[in-house]
Amino acid sequence: MRLLFENRPLHAVAHRDYHTYKKHNEWKAGSKIQQEDWNRGNKVDYRQYHIRRPPAGHEWRMIDGNYVLAKDDGMIVSVRHLPHDQ
């Protein structure tokens, strides 16, 4: 089977590392996370990372090396930081 784009040059896709720790003082329980920040995070399987199961209507995301638990409306419930040596 021939590849559809085999004669075209490959373009590098910009890859951003959202797992490298970056401190966000604005992310704390009771505040709202910006939609842009939330959207660029990766959904986290709480079992794999040994964090508590999110309540209904909540979700964990990994954003800038932070586990962020927020409600559907963007209200932050919890923020946990990865150890800096990871």
HTML snippet that shows the backbone in 3Dmol.js (N, CA, C, O; Angstrom):
<script src="https://3Dmol.org/build/3Dmol-min.js"></script>
<div id="view" style="width:600px;height:400px;position:relative"></div>
<script>
const pdb = `
ATOM      1  N   MET A   1       0.843  -1.182   0.000  1.00  0.00           N
ATOM      2  CA  MET A   1       0.000   0.000   0.000  1.00  0.00           C
ATOM      3  C   MET A   1       0.887   1.243   0.000  1.00  0.00           C
ATOM      4  O   MET A   1       1.769   1.368   0.849  1.00  0.00           O
ATOM      5  N   ARG A   2       0.673   2.133  -0.908  1.00  0.00           N
ATOM      6  CA  ARG A   2       1.453   3.366  -1.005  1.00  0.00           C
ATOM      7  C   ARG A   2       0.888   4.402  -0.054  1.00  0.00           C
ATOM      8  O   ARG A   2      -0.323   4.503   0.145  1.00  0.00           O
ATOM      9  N   LEU A   3       1.798   5.168   0.526  1.00  0.00           N
ATOM     10  CA  LEU A   3       1.365   6.261   1.394  1.00  0.00           C
ATOM     11  C   LEU A   3       0.884   7.421   0.537  1.00  0.00           C
ATOM     12  O   LEU A   3       1.498   7.746  -0.479  1.00  0.00           O
ATOM     13  N   LEU A   4      -0.170   8.018   0.931  1.00  0.00           N
ATOM     14  CA  LEU A   4      -0.785   9.097   0.168  1.00  0.00           C
ATOM     15  C   LEU A   4       0.145  10.289  -0.004  1.00  0.00           C
ATOM     16  O   LEU A   4       0.129  10.932  -1.053  1.00  0.00           O
ATOM     17  N   PHE A   5       0.958  10.599   1.009  1.00  0.00           N
ATOM     18  CA  PHE A   5       1.797  11.790   0.969  1.00  0.00           C
ATOM     19  C   PHE A   5       3.283  11.450   0.856  1.00  0.00           C
ATOM     20  O   PHE A   5       4.124  12.237   1.293  1.00  0.00           O
ATOM     21  N   GLU A   6       3.623  10.302   0.282  1.00  0.00           N
ATOM     22  CA  GLU A   6       5.008   9.848   0.301  1.00  0.00           C
ATOM     23  C   GLU A   6       5.976  10.766  -0.431  1.00  0.00           C
ATOM     24  O   GLU A   6       7.157  10.777  -0.083  1.00  0.00           O
ATOM     25  N   ASN A   7       5.552  11.520  -1.404  1.00  0.00           N
ATOM     26  CA  ASN A   7       6.444  12.397  -2.151  1.00  0.00           C
ATOM     27  C   ASN A   7       6.450  13.834  -1.648  1.00  0.00           C
ATOM     28  O   ASN A   7       7.124  14.694  -2.216  1.00  0.00           O
ATOM     29  N   ARG A   8       5.711  14.088  -0.602  1.00  0.00           N
ATOM     30  CA  ARG A   8       5.664  15.437  -0.037  1.00  0.00           C
ATOM     31  C   ARG A   8       6.624  15.538   1.135  1.00  0.00           C
ATOM     32  O   ARG A   8       6.813  14.564   1.864  1.00  0.00           O
ATOM     33  N   PRO A   9       7.240  16.716   1.330  1.00  0.00           N
ATOM     34  CA  PRO A   9       8.156  16.851   2.478  1.00  0.00           C
ATOM     35  C   PRO A   9       7.381  16.786   3.788  1.00  0.00           C
ATOM     36  O   PRO A   9       6.241  17.241   3.886  1.00  0.00           O
ATOM     37  N   LEU A  10       8.034  16.210   4.786  1.00  0.00           N
ATOM     38  CA  LEU A  10       7.424  16.148   6.107  1.00  0.00           C
ATOM     39  C   LEU A  10       7.671  17.458   6.825  1.00  0.00           C
ATOM     40  O   LEU A  10       8.769  18.010   6.752  1.00  0.00           O
ATOM     41  N   HIS A  11       6.690  17.948   7.500  1.00  0.00           N
ATOM     42  CA  HIS A  11       6.809  19.179   8.275  1.00  0.00           C
ATOM     43  C   HIS A  11       6.805  18.822   9.746  1.00  0.00           C
ATOM     44  O   HIS A  11       5.977  18.036  10.204  1.00  0.00           O
ATOM     45  N   ALA A  12       7.722  19.397  10.472  1.00  0.00           N
ATOM     46  CA  ALA A  12       7.785  19.155  11.908  1.00  0.00           C
ATOM     47  C   ALA A  12       6.581  19.797  12.578  1.00  0.00           C
ATOM     48  O   ALA A  12       6.216  20.935  12.283  1.00  0.00           O
ATOM     49  N   VAL A  13       5.992  19.066  13.456  1.00  0.00           N
ATOM     50  CA  VAL A  13       4.863  19.580  14.221  1.00  0.00           C
ATOM     51  C   VAL A  13       5.397  20.104  15.540  1.00  0.00           C
ATOM     52  O   VAL A  13       6.130  19.403  16.238  1.00  0.00           O
ATOM     53  N   ALA A  14       5.038  21.323  15.886  1.00  0.00           N
ATOM     54  CA  ALA A  14       5.492  21.904  17.153  1.00  0.00           C
ATOM     55  C   ALA A  14       4.908  21.087  18.297  1.00  0.00           C
ATOM     56  O   ALA A  14       3.695  20.900  18.389  1.00  0.00           O
ATOM     57  N   HIS A  15       5.785  20.607  19.160  1.00  0.00           N
ATOM     58  CA  HIS A  15       5.342  19.811  20.307  1.00  0.00           C
ATOM     59  C   HIS A  15       5.620  20.605  21.570  1.00  0.00           C
ATOM     60  O   HIS A  15       6.752  21.026  21.810  1.00  0.00           O
ATOM     61  N   ARG A  16       4.618  20.804  22.354  1.00  0.00           N
ATOM     62  CA  ARG A  16       4.782  21.490  23.621  1.00  0.00           C
ATOM     63  C   ARG A  16       4.709  20.488  24.745  1.00  0.00           C
ATOM     64  O   ARG A  16       3.866  19.590  24.736  1.00  0.00           O
ATOM     65  N   ASP A  17       5.585  20.638  25.707  1.00  0.00           N
ATOM     66  CA  ASP A  17       5.631  19.726  26.841  1.00  0.00           C
ATOM     67  C   ASP A  17       4.819  20.321  27.969  1.00  0.00           C
ATOM     68  O   ASP A  17       5.297  21.197  28.690  1.00  0.00           O
ATOM     69  N   TYR A  18       3.587  19.849  28.128  1.00  0.00           N
ATOM     70  CA  TYR A  18       2.708  20.377  29.167  1.00  0.00           C
ATOM     71  C   TYR A  18       2.884  19.644  30.489  1.00  0.00           C
ATOM     72  O   TYR A  18       2.152  19.898  31.446  1.00  0.00           O
ATOM     73  N   HIS A  19       3.866  18.722  30.545  1.00  0.00           N
ATOM     74  CA  HIS A  19       4.124  17.997  31.776  1.00  0.00           C
ATOM     75  C   HIS A  19       5.278  18.604  32.571  1.00  0.00           C
ATOM     76  O   HIS A  19       5.465  18.260  33.738  1.00  0.00           O
ATOM     77  N   THR A  20       6.054  19.499  31.964  1.00  0.00           N
ATOM     78  CA  THR A  20       7.132  20.168  32.681  1.00  0.00           C
ATOM     79  C   THR A  20       6.515  21.172  33.645  1.00  0.00           C
ATOM     80  O   THR A  20       5.642  21.957  33.276  1.00  0.00           O
ATOM     81  N   TYR A  21       6.984  21.130  34.880  1.00  0.00           N
ATOM     82  CA  TYR A  21       6.375  21.954  35.924  1.00  0.00           C
ATOM     83  C   TYR A  21       6.522  23.445  35.671  1.00  0.00           C
ATOM     84  O   TYR A  21       7.602  23.939  35.344  1.00  0.00           O
ATOM     85  N   LYS A  22       5.423  24.137  35.830  1.00  0.00           N
ATOM     86  CA  LYS A  22       5.383  25.603  35.796  1.00  0.00           C
ATOM     87  C   LYS A  22       4.433  26.026  36.903  1.00  0.00           C
ATOM     88  O   LYS A  22       3.295  25.562  36.970  1.00  0.00           O
ATOM     89  N   LYS A  23       4.901  26.899  37.759  1.00  0.00           N
ATOM     90  CA  LYS A  23       4.080  27.353  38.886  1.00  0.00           C
ATOM     91  C   LYS A  23       2.997  28.319  38.401  1.00  0.00           C
ATOM     92  O   LYS A  23       3.257  29.216  37.600  1.00  0.00           O
ATOM     93  N   HIS A  24       1.803  28.118  38.897  1.00  0.00           N
ATOM     94  CA  HIS A  24       0.658  28.985  38.584  1.00  0.00           C
ATOM     95  C   HIS A  24       0.023  29.413  39.905  1.00  0.00           C
ATOM     96  O   HIS A  24      -0.802  28.690  40.463  1.00  0.00           O
ATOM     97  N   ASN A  25       0.401  30.568  40.395  1.00  0.00           N
ATOM     98  CA  ASN A  25      -0.166  31.071  41.651  1.00  0.00           C
ATOM     99  C   ASN A  25      -1.663  31.332  41.554  1.00  0.00           C
ATOM    100  O   ASN A  25      -2.371  31.318  42.561  1.00  0.00           O
ATOM    101  N   GLU A  26      -2.136  31.568  40.338  1.00  0.00           N
ATOM    102  CA  GLU A  26      -3.557  31.872  40.152  1.00  0.00           C
ATOM    103  C   GLU A  26      -4.430  30.618  40.225  1.00  0.00           C
ATOM    104  O   GLU A  26      -5.651  30.724  40.349  1.00  0.00           O
ATOM    105  N   TRP A  27      -3.824  29.443  40.151  1.00  0.00           N
ATOM    106  CA  TRP A  27      -4.589  28.199  40.225  1.00  0.00           C
ATOM    107  C   TRP A  27      -4.670  27.749  41.669  1.00  0.00           C
ATOM    108  O   TRP A  27      -3.709  27.204  42.212  1.00  0.00           O
ATOM    109  N   LYS A  28      -5.806  27.975  42.285  1.00  0.00           N
ATOM    110  CA  LYS A  28      -6.027  27.532  43.659  1.00  0.00           C
ATOM    111  C   LYS A  28      -7.509  27.221  43.838  1.00  0.00           C
ATOM    112  O   LYS A  28      -8.355  27.688  43.076  1.00  0.00           O
ATOM    113  N   ALA A  29      -7.799  26.436  44.843  1.00  0.00           N
ATOM    114  CA  ALA A  29      -9.179  26.049  45.107  1.00  0.00           C
ATOM    115  C   ALA A  29     -10.073  27.279  45.219  1.00  0.00           C
ATOM    116  O   ALA A  29      -9.756  28.233  45.929  1.00  0.00           O
ATOM    117  N   GLY A  30     -11.193  27.239  44.508  1.00  0.00           N
ATOM    118  CA  GLY A  30     -12.152  28.335  44.542  1.00  0.00           C
ATOM    119  C   GLY A  30     -12.014  29.316  43.389  1.00  0.00           C
ATOM    120  O   GLY A  30     -12.920  30.114  43.151  1.00  0.00           O
ATOM    121  N   SER A  31     -10.892  29.271  42.665  1.00  0.00           N
ATOM    122  CA  SER A  31     -10.740  30.162  41.514  1.00  0.00           C
ATOM    123  C   SER A  31     -11.109  29.397  40.239  1.00  0.00           C
ATOM    124  O   SER A  31     -11.221  28.171  40.252  1.00  0.00           O
ATOM    125  N   LYS A  32     -11.294  30.123  39.156  1.00  0.00           N
ATOM    126  CA  LYS A  32     -11.636  29.500  37.879  1.00  0.00           C
ATOM    127  C   LYS A  32     -10.398  29.441  37.001  1.00  0.00           C
ATOM    128  O   LYS A  32      -9.611  30.386  36.943  1.00  0.00           O
ATOM    129  N   ILE A  33     -10.242  28.313  36.319  1.00  0.00           N
ATOM    130  CA  ILE A  33      -9.143  28.169  35.383  1.00  0.00           C
ATOM    131  C   ILE A  33      -9.595  28.685  34.025  1.00  0.00           C
ATOM    132  O   ILE A  33     -10.744  28.488  33.630  1.00  0.00           O
ATOM    133  N   GLN A  34      -8.692  29.343  33.315  1.00  0.00           N
ATOM    134  CA  GLN A  34      -9.034  29.858  31.995  1.00  0.00           C
ATOM    135  C   GLN A  34      -9.268  28.696  31.037  1.00  0.00           C
ATOM    136  O   GLN A  34      -8.576  27.680  31.100  1.00  0.00           O
ATOM    137  N   GLN A  35     -10.230  28.850  30.165  1.00  0.00           N
ATOM    138  CA  GLN A  35     -10.587  27.795  29.211  1.00  0.00           C
ATOM    139  C   GLN A  35      -9.383  27.392  28.360  1.00  0.00           C
ATOM    140  O   GLN A  35      -9.199  26.208  28.077  1.00  0.00           O
ATOM    141  N   GLU A  36      -8.580  28.342  27.959  1.00  0.00           N
ATOM    142  CA  GLU A  36      -7.387  28.054  27.150  1.00  0.00           C
ATOM    143  C   GLU A  36      -6.432  27.114  27.895  1.00  0.00           C
ATOM    144  O   GLU A  36      -5.915  26.161  27.312  1.00  0.00           O
ATOM    145  N   ASP A  37      -6.201  27.385  29.172  1.00  0.00           N
ATOM    146  CA  ASP A  37      -5.336  26.520  29.969  1.00  0.00           C
ATOM    147  C   ASP A  37      -5.944  25.125  30.096  1.00  0.00           C
ATOM    148  O   ASP A  37      -5.245  24.125  29.932  1.00  0.00           O
ATOM    149  N   TRP A  38      -7.216  25.057  30.381  1.00  0.00           N
ATOM    150  CA  TRP A  38      -7.897  23.777  30.550  1.00  0.00           C
ATOM    151  C   TRP A  38      -7.837  22.954  29.266  1.00  0.00           C
ATOM    152  O   TRP A  38      -7.571  21.753  29.305  1.00  0.00           O
ATOM    153  N   ASN A  39      -8.082  23.595  28.145  1.00  0.00           N
ATOM    154  CA  ASN A  39      -8.122  22.889  26.865  1.00  0.00           C
ATOM    155  C   ASN A  39      -6.768  22.310  26.463  1.00  0.00           C
ATOM    156  O   ASN A  39      -6.718  21.276  25.796  1.00  0.00           O
ATOM    157  N   ARG A  40      -5.679  22.950  26.853  1.00  0.00           N
ATOM    158  CA  ARG A  40      -4.368  22.431  26.463  1.00  0.00           C
ATOM    159  C   ARG A  40      -3.863  21.347  27.401  1.00  0.00           C
ATOM    160  O   ARG A  40      -2.825  20.738  27.141  1.00  0.00           O
ATOM    161  N   GLY A  41      -4.581  21.101  28.486  1.00  0.00           N
ATOM    162  CA  GLY A  41      -4.203  20.036  29.402  1.00  0.00           C
ATOM    163  C   GLY A  41      -4.646  18.677  28.902  1.00  0.00           C
ATOM    164  O   GLY A  41      -5.526  18.560  28.049  1.00  0.00           O
ATOM    165  N   ASN A  42      -4.020  17.661  29.448  1.00  0.00           N
ATOM    166  CA  ASN A  42      -4.367  16.279  29.110  1.00  0.00           C
ATOM    167  C   ASN A  42      -5.235  15.690  30.207  1.00  0.00           C
ATOM    168  O   ASN A  42      -4.963  15.870  31.394  1.00  0.00           O
ATOM    169  N   LYS A  43      -6.286  14.983  29.799  1.00  0.00           N
ATOM    170  CA  LYS A  43      -7.135  14.305  30.774  1.00  0.00           C
ATOM    171  C   LYS A  43      -6.306  13.238  31.482  1.00  0.00           C
ATOM    172  O   LYS A  43      -5.528  12.526  30.847  1.00  0.00           O
ATOM    173  N   VAL A  44      -6.474  13.129  32.799  1.00  0.00           N
ATOM    174  CA  VAL A  44      -5.669  12.233  33.618  1.00  0.00           C
ATOM    175  C   VAL A  44      -6.513  11.065  34.108  1.00  0.00           C
ATOM    176  O   VAL A  44      -7.640  11.250  34.568  1.00  0.00           O
ATOM    177  N   ASP A  45      -5.958   9.855  34.003  1.00  0.00           N
ATOM    178  CA  ASP A  45      -6.578   8.675  34.589  1.00  0.00           C
ATOM    179  C   ASP A  45      -6.159   8.647  36.052  1.00  0.00           C
ATOM    180  O   ASP A  45      -5.007   8.342  36.358  1.00  0.00           O
ATOM    181  N   TYR A  46      -7.059   8.954  36.939  1.00  0.00           N
ATOM    182  CA  TYR A  46      -6.746   9.078  38.363  1.00  0.00           C
ATOM    183  C   TYR A  46      -6.176   7.789  38.941  1.00  0.00           C
ATOM    184  O   TYR A  46      -5.375   7.830  39.875  1.00  0.00           O
ATOM    185  N   ARG A  47      -6.581   6.644  38.393  1.00  0.00           N
ATOM    186  CA  ARG A  47      -6.064   5.358  38.905  1.00  0.00           C
ATOM    187  C   ARG A  47      -4.580   5.194  38.585  1.00  0.00           C
ATOM    188  O   ARG A  47      -3.806   4.722  39.418  1.00  0.00           O
ATOM    189  N   GLN A  48      -4.198   5.579  37.394  1.00  0.00           N
ATOM    190  CA  GLN A  48      -2.804   5.447  36.972  1.00  0.00           C
ATOM    191  C   GLN A  48      -1.876   6.332  37.806  1.00  0.00           C
ATOM    192  O   GLN A  48      -0.740   5.953  38.089  1.00  0.00           O
ATOM    193  N   TYR A  49      -2.359   7.498  38.194  1.00  0.00           N
ATOM    194  CA  TYR A  49      -1.523   8.460  38.916  1.00  0.00           C
ATOM    195  C   TYR A  49      -1.771   8.454  40.427  1.00  0.00           C
ATOM    196  O   TYR A  49      -1.225   9.284  41.154  1.00  0.00           O
ATOM    197  N   HIS A  50      -2.591   7.521  40.887  1.00  0.00           N
ATOM    198  CA  HIS A  50      -2.838   7.350  42.325  1.00  0.00           C
ATOM    199  C   HIS A  50      -3.350   8.626  42.998  1.00  0.00           C
ATOM    200  O   HIS A  50      -2.901   9.011  44.077  1.00  0.00           O
ATOM    201  N   ILE A  51      -4.296   9.258  42.326  1.00  0.00           N
ATOM    202  CA  ILE A  51      -4.966  10.420  42.907  1.00  0.00           C
ATOM    203  C   ILE A  51      -6.433  10.052  43.084  1.00  0.00           C
ATOM    204  O   ILE A  51      -6.920   9.088  42.492  1.00  0.00           O
ATOM    205  N   ARG A  52      -7.121  10.820  43.893  1.00  0.00           N
ATOM    206  CA  ARG A  52      -8.503  10.446  44.221  1.00  0.00           C
ATOM    207  C   ARG A  52      -9.422  10.503  42.996  1.00  0.00           C
ATOM    208  O   ARG A  52      -9.212  11.265  42.053  1.00  0.00           O
ATOM    209  N   ARG A  53     -10.427   9.672  43.065  1.00  0.00           N
ATOM    210  CA  ARG A  53     -11.426   9.628  42.001  1.00  0.00           C
ATOM    211  C   ARG A  53     -12.179  10.956  41.982  1.00  0.00           C
ATOM    212  O   ARG A  53     -12.607  11.435  43.031  1.00  0.00           O
ATOM    213  N   PRO A  54     -12.346  11.555  40.802  1.00  0.00           N
ATOM    214  CA  PRO A  54     -13.085  12.829  40.757  1.00  0.00           C
ATOM    215  C   PRO A  54     -14.573  12.603  40.973  1.00  0.00           C
ATOM    216  O   PRO A  54     -15.133  11.627  40.472  1.00  0.00           O
ATOM    217  N   PRO A  55     -15.211  13.488  41.706  1.00  0.00           N
ATOM    218  CA  PRO A  55     -16.668  13.383  41.858  1.00  0.00           C
ATOM    219  C   PRO A  55     -17.359  13.581  40.500  1.00  0.00           C
ATOM    220  O   PRO A  55     -16.743  14.053  39.544  1.00  0.00           O
ATOM    221  N   ALA A  56     -18.611  13.224  40.432  1.00  0.00           N
ATOM    222  CA  ALA A  56     -19.392  13.437  39.205  1.00  0.00           C
ATOM    223  C   ALA A  56     -19.337  14.917  38.820  1.00  0.00           C
ATOM    224  O   ALA A  56     -19.469  15.793  39.676  1.00  0.00           O
ATOM    225  N   GLY A  57     -19.141  15.187  37.531  1.00  0.00           N
ATOM    226  CA  GLY A  57     -19.090  16.565  37.052  1.00  0.00           C
ATOM    227  C   GLY A  57     -17.741  17.234  37.242  1.00  0.00           C
ATOM    228  O   GLY A  57     -17.619  18.443  37.044  1.00  0.00           O
ATOM    229  N   HIS A  58     -16.729  16.472  37.622  1.00  0.00           N
ATOM    230  CA  HIS A  58     -15.367  16.964  37.819  1.00  0.00           C
ATOM    231  C   HIS A  58     -14.405  16.174  36.931  1.00  0.00           C
ATOM    232  O   HIS A  58     -14.720  15.077  36.472  1.00  0.00           O
ATOM    233  N   GLU A  59     -13.238  16.749  36.702  1.00  0.00           N
ATOM    234  CA  GLU A  59     -12.240  16.071  35.883  1.00  0.00           C
ATOM    235  C   GLU A  59     -10.844  16.499  36.301  1.00  0.00           C
ATOM    236  O   GLU A  59     -10.615  17.662  36.632  1.00  0.00           O
ATOM    237  N   TRP A  60      -9.901  15.546  36.286  1.00  0.00           N
ATOM    238  CA  TRP A  60      -8.488  15.848  36.498  1.00  0.00           C
ATOM    239  C   TRP A  60      -7.840  16.126  35.156  1.00  0.00           C
ATOM    240  O   TRP A  60      -8.123  15.433  34.178  1.00  0.00           O
ATOM    241  N   ARG A  61      -6.972  17.133  35.093  1.00  0.00           N
ATOM    242  CA  ARG A  61      -6.158  17.411  33.912  1.00  0.00           C
ATOM    243  C   ARG A  61      -4.716  17.637  34.350  1.00  0.00           C
ATOM    244  O   ARG A  61      -4.464  18.139  35.445  1.00  0.00           O
ATOM    245  N   MET A  62      -3.771  17.264  33.490  1.00  0.00           N
ATOM    246  CA  MET A  62      -2.359  17.546  33.704  1.00  0.00           C
ATOM    247  C   MET A  62      -2.031  18.776  32.860  1.00  0.00           C
ATOM    248  O   MET A  62      -2.101  18.742  31.631  1.00  0.00           O
ATOM    249  N   ILE A  63      -1.675  19.854  33.541  1.00  0.00           N
ATOM    250  CA  ILE A  63      -1.360  21.100  32.846  1.00  0.00           C
ATOM    251  C   ILE A  63      -0.096  21.676  33.470  1.00  0.00           C
ATOM    252  O   ILE A  63      -0.067  21.961  34.667  1.00  0.00           O
ATOM    253  N   ASP A  64       0.937  21.844  32.674  1.00  0.00           N
ATOM    254  CA  ASP A  64       2.202  22.424  33.142  1.00  0.00           C
ATOM    255  C   ASP A  64       2.744  21.725  34.388  1.00  0.00           C
ATOM    256  O   ASP A  64       3.226  22.381  35.311  1.00  0.00           O
ATOM    257  N   GLY A  65       2.664  20.404  34.412  1.00  0.00           N
ATOM    258  CA  GLY A  65       3.196  19.658  35.544  1.00  0.00           C
ATOM    259  C   GLY A  65       2.342  19.735  36.794  1.00  0.00           C
ATOM    260  O   GLY A  65       2.809  19.403  37.883  1.00  0.00           O
ATOM    261  N   ASN A  66       1.109  20.164  36.655  1.00  0.00           N
ATOM    262  CA  ASN A  66       0.174  20.271  37.767  1.00  0.00           C
ATOM    263  C   ASN A  66      -1.034  19.382  37.486  1.00  0.00           C
ATOM    264  O   ASN A  66      -1.564  19.381  36.375  1.00  0.00           O
ATOM    265  N   TYR A  67      -1.465  18.629  38.489  1.00  0.00           N
ATOM    266  CA  TYR A  67      -2.740  17.929  38.401  1.00  0.00           C
ATOM    267  C   TYR A  67      -3.796  18.924  38.857  1.00  0.00           C
ATOM    268  O   TYR A  67      -3.751  19.403  39.990  1.00  0.00           O
ATOM    269  N   VAL A  68      -4.737  19.232  37.989  1.00  0.00           N
ATOM    270  CA  VAL A  68      -5.784  20.205  38.320  1.00  0.00           C
ATOM    271  C   VAL A  68      -7.132  19.488  38.286  1.00  0.00           C
ATOM    272  O   VAL A  68      -7.515  18.904  37.273  1.00  0.00           O
ATOM    273  N   LEU A  69      -7.840  19.542  39.408  1.00  0.00           N
ATOM    274  CA  LEU A  69      -9.189  18.990  39.499  1.00  0.00           C
ATOM    275  C   LEU A  69     -10.151  20.164  39.460  1.00  0.00           C
ATOM    276  O   LEU A  69     -10.087  21.064  40.298  1.00  0.00           O
ATOM    277  N   ALA A  70     -11.047  20.144  38.475  1.00  0.00           N
ATOM    278  CA  ALA A  70     -11.990  21.249  38.339  1.00  0.00           C
ATOM    279  C   ALA A  70     -13.379  20.718  37.997  1.00  0.00           C
ATOM    280  O   ALA A  70     -13.538  19.618  37.467  1.00  0.00           O
ATOM    281  N   LYS A  71     -14.362  21.528  38.314  1.00  0.00           N
ATOM    282  CA  LYS A  71     -15.752  21.228  37.970  1.00  0.00           C
ATOM    283  C   LYS A  71     -15.972  21.550  36.496  1.00  0.00           C
ATOM    284  O   LYS A  71     -15.122  22.162  35.849  1.00  0.00           O
ATOM    285  N   ASP A  72     -17.109  21.135  35.979  1.00  0.00           N
ATOM    286  CA  ASP A  72     -17.457  21.406  34.577  1.00  0.00           C
ATOM    287  C   ASP A  72     -17.438  22.885  34.232  1.00  0.00           C
ATOM    288  O   ASP A  72     -17.172  23.252  33.087  1.00  0.00           O
ATOM    289  N   ASP A  73     -17.720  23.745  35.219  1.00  0.00           N
ATOM    290  CA  ASP A  73     -17.764  25.191  34.958  1.00  0.00           C
ATOM    291  C   ASP A  73     -16.388  25.861  35.080  1.00  0.00           C
ATOM    292  O   ASP A  73     -16.286  27.080  34.944  1.00  0.00           O
ATOM    293  N   GLY A  74     -15.314  25.065  35.338  1.00  0.00           N
ATOM    294  CA  GLY A  74     -13.971  25.618  35.434  1.00  0.00           C
ATOM    295  C   GLY A  74     -13.531  25.987  36.842  1.00  0.00           C
ATOM    296  O   GLY A  74     -12.407  26.448  37.037  1.00  0.00           O
ATOM    297  N   MET A  75     -14.401  25.792  37.825  1.00  0.00           N
ATOM    298  CA  MET A  75     -14.044  26.095  39.214  1.00  0.00           C
ATOM    299  C   MET A  75     -13.040  25.052  39.706  1.00  0.00           C
ATOM    300  O   MET A  75     -13.314  23.853  39.676  1.00  0.00           O
ATOM    301  N   ILE A  76     -11.883  25.519  40.154  1.00  0.00           N
ATOM    302  CA  ILE A  76     -10.829  24.625  40.630  1.00  0.00           C
ATOM    303  C   ILE A  76     -11.168  24.116  42.023  1.00  0.00           C
ATOM    304  O   ILE A  76     -11.556  24.879  42.908  1.00  0.00           O
ATOM    305  N   VAL A  77     -11.013  22.808  42.195  1.00  0.00           N
ATOM    306  CA  VAL A  77     -11.247  22.165  43.479  1.00  0.00           C
ATOM    307  C   VAL A  77      -9.919  21.838  44.149  1.00  0.00           C
ATOM    308  O   VAL A  77      -9.782  21.977  45.364  1.00  0.00           O
ATOM    309  N   SER A  78      -8.932  21.400  43.351  1.00  0.00           N
ATOM    310  CA  SER A  78      -7.644  20.994  43.906  1.00  0.00           C
ATOM    311  C   SER A  78      -6.553  21.151  42.860  1.00  0.00           C
ATOM    312  O   SER A  78      -6.794  20.971  41.667  1.00  0.00           O
ATOM    313  N   VAL A  79      -5.351  21.488  43.314  1.00  0.00           N
ATOM    314  CA  VAL A  79      -4.169  21.535  42.455  1.00  0.00           C
ATOM    315  C   VAL A  79      -3.065  20.781  43.171  1.00  0.00           C
ATOM    316  O   VAL A  79      -2.761  21.058  44.331  1.00  0.00           O
ATOM    317  N   ARG A  80      -2.472  19.835  42.478  1.00  0.00           N
ATOM    318  CA  ARG A  80      -1.335  19.086  43.025  1.00  0.00           C
ATOM    319  C   ARG A  80      -0.188  19.207  42.045  1.00  0.00           C
ATOM    320  O   ARG A  80      -0.383  19.150  40.830  1.00  0.00           O
ATOM    321  N   HIS A  81       1.007  19.376  42.580  1.00  0.00           N
ATOM    322  CA  HIS A  81       2.185  19.571  41.757  1.00  0.00           C
ATOM    323  C   HIS A  81       2.973  18.276  41.655  1.00  0.00           C
ATOM    324  O   HIS A  81       3.072  17.518  42.619  1.00  0.00           O
ATOM    325  N   LEU A  82       3.534  18.031  40.474  1.00  0.00           N
ATOM    326  CA  LEU A  82       4.434  16.898  40.305  1.00  0.00           C
ATOM    327  C   LEU A  82       5.732  17.191  41.027  1.00  0.00           C
ATOM    328  O   LEU A  82       6.125  18.354  41.127  1.00  0.00           O
ATOM    329  N   PRO A  83       6.404  16.180  41.527  1.00  0.00           N
ATOM    330  CA  PRO A  83       7.738  16.417  42.081  1.00  0.00           C
ATOM    331  C   PRO A  83       8.641  17.010  40.994  1.00  0.00           C
ATOM    332  O   PRO A  83       8.543  16.618  39.831  1.00  0.00           O
ATOM    333  N   HIS A  84       9.510  17.942  41.357  1.00  0.00           N
ATOM    334  CA  HIS A  84      10.336  18.646  40.372  1.00  0.00           C
ATOM    335  C   HIS A  84      11.364  17.761  39.689  1.00  0.00           C
ATOM    336  O   HIS A  84      11.909  18.153  38.658  1.00  0.00           O
ATOM    337  N   ASP A  85      11.647  16.585  40.225  1.00  0.00           N
ATOM    338  CA  ASP A  85      12.648  15.718  39.616  1.00  0.00           C
ATOM    339  C   ASP A  85      12.085  14.821  38.531  1.00  0.00           C
ATOM    340  O   ASP A  85      12.824  14.008  37.976  1.00  0.00           O
ATOM    341  N   GLN A  86      10.799  14.937  38.207  1.00  0.00           N
ATOM    342  CA  GLN A  86      10.221  14.098  37.160  1.00  0.00           C
ATOM    343  C   GLN A  86      10.269  14.813  35.840  1.00  0.00           C
ATOM    344  O   GLN A  86       9.827  14.270  34.828  1.00  0.00           O
TER     345      GLN A  86
END
`;
const viewer = $3Dmol.createViewer("view");
viewer.addModel(pdb, "pdb");
viewer.setStyle({}, {cartoon: {color: "spectrum"}});
viewer.zoomTo();
viewer.render();
</script>
